[in-house]
Amino acid sequence: MTIKESPIKGVPVIKIYRNQWLATKDKLAIEEPLEIRLAFGAGLNRTVKNISVTMRTPGSDAELATGFLFTEGIIKDKNNLASVEHCFIACAENKENVIQVELHETAAPELKNTERNFYTTSSCGVCGKGSIDAIKSVSAFNPGQNNDFFITAEMMRELPDRLRLYQDIFDVTGGLHACALFNTSGELLLLREDVGRHNALDKLIGAALERNWLPLKNAVLLLSGRASFELVQKAAMAGISIIGAIGAPSSLAVQLAGEFGITLVGFLRQQRFNIYTMEERILLSGNENQD
């Protein structure tokens, strides 16, 4: 990773403790905008369209862009992609804050839901979904059909501690969200961090897409914060059937998880958690040997 791509920035700070103060430096997670452009069509009909501006932590930008396009239903699979490159625009700092995704000439993006440009901040997700049915219409996978995938309650409780062991940037800044994939033995498969929880999940799914792992039907998704509607939507698009969140879920997240047959766990901390949907995928000590 180059210096200008570093996700960490040192800043001066005054730390107050009781009646004492100390002038020192703190390390923060960088937040900068990323414009995602999409190029598609053939010959003279080649078109470049601005799809999204999102606030993110620099790094894994290609994964963020392709993961975003996939979870929004704009592209269908990796074979649509010809290249993903940063564009350098005229600005004082010459930062890599514009990325262009080139599709093959034969690939047709689904743009009916992008009549306006998306704008996403680090604190809220992409808005504009008309209904849960609209999401179902573009999802290639059905997590609810994965009826033979289980995890024990004991292993579920261990996942937050296992996640923290691998959160390198969080250890330095304390300011990032994380999304991770685990198998049912608690082995970490993939981890991505970002100042925005939605960006972290898009990066994770983009990395899985690049590895040809989709659908992610044999992986447990762990969210370092709360479970929102948008995060469950993105997980459903990737075929994930078990989601654990350290924070609380929203009511619409629970509704969407139920519609898609996804097991949704919330408040996963201090050896406790709540199961909101599809509890049969969580094996308690008394029924771990049941089919």
C-alpha angles and dihedrals in degrees: 000000000000123000095252090051093053112127091213131076129186117224135176115257141174112224117205123203116172105304097342131087133194129196108217142128130275131198117230135185109254118240119196135154122260121198113207116207126187124208118196143149134062134280115324089359092064108134133194114203129185104231107173147353111207133175109234147153108263114251134073088035094154090054090047092051097046093041090052093049091048098046090048090054093242094122125029105206147341092278090071090066123093099168144335116211139162117246118217111219129190106273136129096252097036092216124176094248099132122067127183123205112204117204125203113263091249094052116098115200120216103240103159091108094047101067086128126041114261118238117194128180125200091254102049136039135235110297131200102076106146096205145328088268089061089058092048090054093063101035114109094194136055111211090189091069091065096092098152099060116102142162129196120245089235093058092044090057091053097054099084092055091047090050093054091055089066102039097107099164093042089055089059101038107020087213110097137095119224136204121191141178120220133179120230091266090062095253114149111239102174139352134190130178132198141157086247120060092212092051091051091055093045089052090049094050091043090055091049090049090053090052093049090241097135129150093048092205095141099049134084115225116218120195119199092212138023127327111244130184091257094052093050088047092054091046090051090051089056094048096248113161103184124049125180120191126190089208134046126294122229122240092249091049089056091047092050093046089052092049091052096041092244121154106234121195123185139182089033100175143103091027091301136101143163124231112213104175140015095011092176091083091064111078115210122205092263096053106030091116095050120109 
